[in-house]
Amino acid sequence: MSEAPLKRINKFLSEVGYCSRREADKLIDAGRVTINGIIPEMGTKIAPNDVVAVDGKEIKNTKTSFVYLAFNKPVGIVCTTDTSVEKDNIIDFINYPKRIFPIGRLDKPSEGLILLTDDGDIVNKILRASNNHEKEYIVTVDKPISQTFVERMAGGIYLEDLGKRTKKCKVEKLSTYKFKIILTQGLNRQIRRMAEYLNYEVQTLKRVRIMNIKLDMPIGAYRELSKDEFIELNKLISNSTKEYIASTTKRKE
């Protein structure tokens, strides 16, 4: 009989829905994770009978279904799970009955669509594929939008403080001060940095779409992903093998 395959500790913590792999690596690096009472090195693999604990509390794989939420984040809310550091955090604001965490970020002055889940595995897949999938934003700036602004934003801008050039993207002027932009990458404060380079200041920034998921709820409200949305999302990230299990939790208004 062949032995059960070993699994990296960060993958285990994501699969049981404790946190994303990225967050798991931070916990391991901080010495907060143990395997059979011993603090492991990064990348350590575990066997099925190993006892994994975080802050001394054993973590077991009891997941039978996962939660997938779309949330309309208000301005002023921070996308962090560390509730002890930031009082205006997304976890306390939603107050969901299960432990969930955001997929990616949307900065504090911005509003709009962000996805949350307790499925750490899908977090990793979406973030890993993020440079290949569209995110759509509606932005207002402090000066009239010129054709030069549209063309330069769309053509890519070198952001010196990040040491990177933005990828070409889709930009459409909607009115004198408002434009739509569709990105296929997610650099830190990317749209604000691009506008600043062209001597524009972003006044409002709203994310209205992530891949196939559209913003369609009021500010501060969330809803579950529909079965069709989840199926299409899995097609876009291509290597997911999960099946959707609908939750019965009611939407928050």
C-alpha positions in Angstrom: 0.0 0.0 0.0 1.4 3.4 -0.9 1.8 6.1 1.7 -0.5 9.1 1.8 1.3 12.1 0.1 2.8 14.8 2.2 1.4 18.3 2.0 3.0 21.7 2.6 1.8 23.3 5.8 0.7 26.5 4.0 -1.4 24.5 1.6 -3.0 22.6 4.4 -4.0 25.8 6.2 -5.5 27.2 3.1 -7.4 24.1 2.2 -9.1 23.8 5.6 -10.2 27.5 5.2 -8.0 28.9 8.0 -6.3 31.5 5.9 -4.7 32.0 2.5 -1.3 30.5 1.7 0.3 34.0 1.8 -1.1 34.6 5.3 -0.1 31.1 6.3 3.5 31.9 5.4 3.4 35.0 7.6 2.1 32.9 10.5 4.9 30.3 10.0 7.5 33.0 9.7 6.3 34.5 13.0 6.6 31.2 14.8 2.9 31.0 15.5 2.5 27.6 13.8 3.5 24.2 15.2 3.6 20.7 13.9 3.4 18.1 16.7 4.4 20.8 19.1 7.5 21.9 17.1 7.8 25.2 15.2 8.5 24.2 11.6 10.6 25.8 8.9 9.0 27.4 5.9 8.0 24.8 3.3 7.7 22.0 5.8 5.4 19.2 4.7 3.0 17.3 7.0 1.5 13.8 7.0 -2.2 13.1 7.6 -1.6 12.2 11.3 0.4 15.3 12.1 -1.1 17.7 14.6 -1.1 21.3 13.3 -1.7 24.2 15.6 -1.8 28.0 15.4 -1.2 29.9 18.6 -1.5 26.6 20.4 -5.0 25.8 19.0 -5.2 22.6 16.9 -6.5 23.1 13.3 -8.5 20.3 11.9 -9.9 19.8 8.4 -13.7 19.9 9.1 -14.7 21.8 6.0 -17.7 20.5 4.1 -18.6 23.6 2.1 -17.1 27.1 1.5 -18.4 30.6 1.5 -17.9 32.9 -1.5 -19.1 36.5 -1.1 -19.2 39.7 -3.3 -19.0 42.8 -1.1 -19.5 46.5 -2.0 -16.7 48.0 0.2 -17.3 51.6 1.5 -14.6 54.3 1.5 -12.7 54.1 4.8 -12.8 50.4 5.3 -9.5 48.6 5.3 -9.0 45.2 3.7 -7.2 43.4 6.5 -8.0 40.4 8.7 -5.9 41.8 11.6 -8.7 43.2 13.6 -6.5 44.1 16.5 -4.5 46.6 14.4 -7.2 48.4 12.3 -10.6 49.2 13.9 -12.2 50.0 10.5 -11.5 46.6 9.0 -13.5 44.6 6.6 -14.0 41.6 8.8 -15.6 43.5 11.7 -17.7 45.6 9.3 -19.2 42.6 7.6 -19.4 40.6 10.9 -20.0 37.3 9.0 -20.7 34.3 11.2 -17.8 32.3 9.8 -14.1 33.2 9.5 -13.6 34.7 6.0 -10.8 36.8 4.4 -10.7 39.1 1.4 -9.2 38.0 -2.0 -6.7 40.7 -2.7 -7.1 44.3 -1.6 -8.9 47.6 -2.3 -7.3 50.6 -0.7 -8.9 52.6 2.1 -9.9 55.7 0.0 -11.5 53.4 -2.7 -14.9 51.7 -2.8 -16.5 48.9 -4.7 -16.3 45.2 -5.4 -14.1 42.9 -3.4 -14.5 39.1 -3.0 -14.3 37.3 0.3 -14.1 33.6 1.1 -13.1 31.0 3.6 -11.6 28.9 0.8 -7.9 29.6 1.0 -7.1 27.4 -2.1 -9.2 29.6 -4.4 -7.6 32.7 -3.0 -4.3 31.4 -4.1 -5.5 30.6 -7.5 -7.2 33.9 -8.1 -4.2 35.9 -6.8 -1.8 33.8 -8.8 -3.8 34.4 -12.0 -4.6 38.1 -11.2 -2.2 39.5 -13.9 -4.3 37.7 -16.6 -7.8 38.7 -15.5 -9.7 41.9 -15.9 -10.7 44.3 -13.1 -12.8 47.3 -14.1 -12.9 50.7 -12.3 -14.8 54.0 -12.6 -12.6 56.9 -11.7 -13.1 60.7 -11.3 -10.2 63.1 -11.4 -9.6 66.8 -10.5 -9.1 68.1 -14.0 -10.8 67.7 -17.4 -9.7 64.5 -19.1 -7.7 65.0 -22.3 -7.2 62.6 -25.1 -3.5 62.6 -24.3 -4.4 61.5 -20.7 -6.5 58.6 -22.1 -3.8 57.5 -24.5 -1.0 57.6 -22.0 -2.9 55.8 -19.3 -3.8 53.1 -21.8 -0.3 52.8 -23.3 1.5 52.0 -20.0 3.3 54.3 -17.6 6.7 53.6 -15.8 6.1 54.0 -12.1 9.5 54.9 -10.8 8.8 54.3 -7.1 7.7 50.8 -7.9 10.3 50.2 -10.6 7.7 48.8 -13.0 5.9 49.8 -16.1 2.1 49.3 -16.1 0.7 46.9 -18.7 -1.3 48.3 -21.6 -5.0 48.6 -20.5 -8.4 49.8 -21.7 -9.3 53.4 -20.9 -12.5 55.1 -22.0 -13.5 58.7 -21.2 -17.1 58.8 -19.8 -17.5 62.5 -19.1 -15.3 65.6 -18.5 -13.9 64.3 -15.2 -14.8 60.6 -15.3 -13.2 57.6 -17.1 -13.4 53.8 -17.1 -10.3 51.7 -16.9 -9.9 48.0 -17.2 -6.6 46.6 -15.7 -5.1 43.1 -16.0 -2.6 43.6 -13.2 -2.8 44.8 -9.6 0.1 47.0 -8.6 -0.2 48.9 -5.3 -2.4 52.0 -5.7 -1.8 51.5 -9.5 -4.5 53.9 -10.9 -3.7 56.6 -8.4 0.0 56.4 -9.2 -0.6 56.4 -12.9 -2.9 59.5 -12.6 -0.4 61.3 -10.4 2.4 60.7 -13.0 0.2 62.7 -15.5 -0.4 65.4 -12.9 -4.0 64.4 -12.2 -5.4 63.6 -8.7 -8.0 60.8 -8.3 -11.1 62.1 -6.5 -13.1 58.9 -6.4 -12.3 55.3 -7.4 -14.8 52.5 -7.6 -14.2 48.9 -8.7 -17.3 47.7 -10.5 -16.1 44.3 -11.8 -13.7 41.5 -11.0 -13.5 39.1 -14.0 -17.1 37.9 -14.4 -18.4 39.2 -11.1 -20.2 42.6 -11.3 -21.0 45.1 -8.6 -24.7 45.0 -8.2 -25.4 45.6 -4.5 -25.6 48.8 -2.3 -22.6 50.2 -0.6 -21.9 48.2 2.6 -24.0 45.2 1.4 -22.8 41.7 0.4 -24.2 38.7 -1.4 -23.2 35.2 -2.2 -21.9 34.3 -5.6 -24.5 32.6 -7.7 -23.9 29.1 -9.0 -23.4 30.4 -12.6 -21.0 33.1 -11.4 -18.9 30.5 -9.5 -18.9 28.1 -12.5 -17.7 30.8 -14.8 -15.1 32.0 -12.2 -13.7 28.5 -12.1 -13.4 28.4 -15.8 -11.4 31.7 -15.8 -8.9 30.4 -13.2 -8.9 27.2 -15.3 -7.3 24.7 -12.8 -10.0 24.7 -10.1 -11.7 21.4 -9.5 -14.0 22.5 -6.7 -17.8 22.1 -6.9 -20.0 24.9 -5.7 -22.0 24.2 -2.6 -24.7 26.9 -2.0 -24.9 28.5 1.4 -28.2 29.3 3.2 -26.9 32.5 4.9 -29.1 35.5 4.0 -27.8 38.6 2.4 -26.9 41.6 4.5 -28.7 44.8 3.5 
